[in-house]
Amino acid sequence: MTEEAKSENPKSMEFTLAFSLTALVLYVPANLYPFMTIELYGNRNSSTIWSGIVSLTESGSWAVALVVFLASLIIPLLKLLALFYLAFTAKSGRHHGFKLKLYQVVEAIGRWSMLDIFLLAVLVSIVKLAPWAHVEPEFGSLMFLLVVIFTMLASAYFDPDLIVKEDKNEN
């Protein structure tokens, strides 16, 4: 690692780890607590992300359920695991090419991080037009929003210049 890279962002990995750990801790309540409550014709129904996925599959909306499953459960967790891996192994000098590709993937999927929150906002807006229905974001949606924010911060603070190139003498 060059002295220039060290001086650019010396605490990059520490911030990445701190933000990633915070996001991982918040990931649990984001998935355990209700994400939203829908009141339709006087019937109130609160649902977590998982119960929403189950409801979508039971109603035959497999494609939407798959998108929600991937965007809400799988991709955020994989992104966090990738950020932990990158932060812990950036200076090791091994698998340089893999780590750079992984970082590029993390950055590419980061653009889709707010998909769930955006969909909730759209749903709330649409339902506000109907006088017989009411949608409320719940604690789980706030926790999920914080997961997204802290994951984005972890990704933003990771300095890819800290990934050390492989030493040709090692093997």
N, C-alpha and C positions, 0 to 999 in steps of 0.2 A: 504494500500500500504506500502511495506517495505521501509526502508531507502535506502536499496540497489537498489531497482527499481528506486527510485527518483534520485539517484546519477548517474545511468547509462546514462539516456538521459532526463534531466529535461525539455528540450524544444521540446520534441518529438511531442506533440500535437500542439504546435504553428507552428512548421515547416510543419506538416501535413496539418494544416488549410491554411497556406500561400501558399503552393504548390498546394493544391486542389483548392483554390480560383483563383489562377493564371491559372490553367488548365481550370476551368469553364469559365473564362473570354475569354480565347483563343478558347474555344469550339465554340463560336458564329461565329467569322470570319472563323474558319476552315470549318464551314458548309455553310456559306453564299458566300464565295469567290470561284472562280473556283479551282478545285483540279488539273486538268490537261487539256492540250490542245492537241488534236490529229489532225494532218494534214494527210489526206489520199487522194491521187490523186488530190492534190491542194485544197481540201475542208478542211477548219479549223473549228474545233468544240471544244469549251471550255465547260467543264461541272463541276458542283458542285457535291458533293457526292450524294445529293438527285436526281439531274437530271441523274446521272449515274445509280442510282437504278431504276429510272423510265424507262430509255432506256433499261436496262437489262430485266425488266419485259415485256416491249413492244416487245422485240425481242424473248421472250419465254424462257429466261434464268432465270426462277424463283428461282432455287436453288442458283445460284450465286448471284442473287439480294438479296435473304434472308440472305446469309452469309455477304454480304457487308452491308446490313441494320443493322444486329445485331452487326457486328464487328466495324462499323464506327459510328453508331448513338446511339444505345440502350446500348450496354455494356459499352462504355466509360462514358456515363451519369450515368448509374447505379453504376458503380465503384466509380465515384466522390461522388454521394449521399451517398454511403456506407461509404466512407472515412470521409465525413462530420459527419455522424451519429456517427461513432466510435470516432472521435476526440472530439465531443461535449459531448458524454455520457460515455466515458471510465471510468471516476472516479465516476460515479453515484452508482455503486454497484448493479444495477438492470440488470437482463437479461444477466448475465455473460456468460452463455453457448451459448446463441444466438450470442452475440458479438464476442466470440472466433470463432464460426462457420462462421460468416460473414467475419471475418478477413481472415480465411483460404480460403474462396471462392474468396475474393479479390486477395489474393496471387496466387491462382490457375489460375485465368483468366488473371493475369498480364503477364503470359508467352506468351499470344496471342496478346498483345497490339500493337506490331509492324507489325501485319499482313497486314494492308493496305499499309503501307510504303514499306514493302517487295514486295507486289504485284505490286505497282507502279514501283519499281526498276526493277522487272522482266519484266514488260510490256515495259519499256523504253529500256531495253537490247534486248529484242526480236525484237522490232520495228527497232532498230538501224541496224539490219541485213537486213532489207528491204529498198531498195533505194527509194521507192515511198511513204514511210510513215515516219512521224516524230511525236514524243511524247515529250511534255515538261511539267515538273511539274510546277504547278502554285502556287500562294500565299496561297491558301487554303491547299495545301499539306504541306507547311512549317508550317502553323498554326496547322495543325493536328499533325505533328511530334512534335511540342512543347507541344501540349496537352498530347500526349503520354509520353513525357519525364517528364513533371511536375507531371503527374499522377503517374508515376513510382517512382519519388522522394517522393511524398506524401506517397505512400505505403511503401517505404523503410524506411522513417523516423518515421513511426508510430511504437511505441514500444508496442507490445501486452502485455508486463508485466505490463503496466499501467492500464490495464482493471482490475478493482477492483472486487474481488469475492463478491457475494451476502452476505449480512448480514442475518444470519438465523433468527434474531429477527424481521427483516422487513418483511412485507407482507401485 
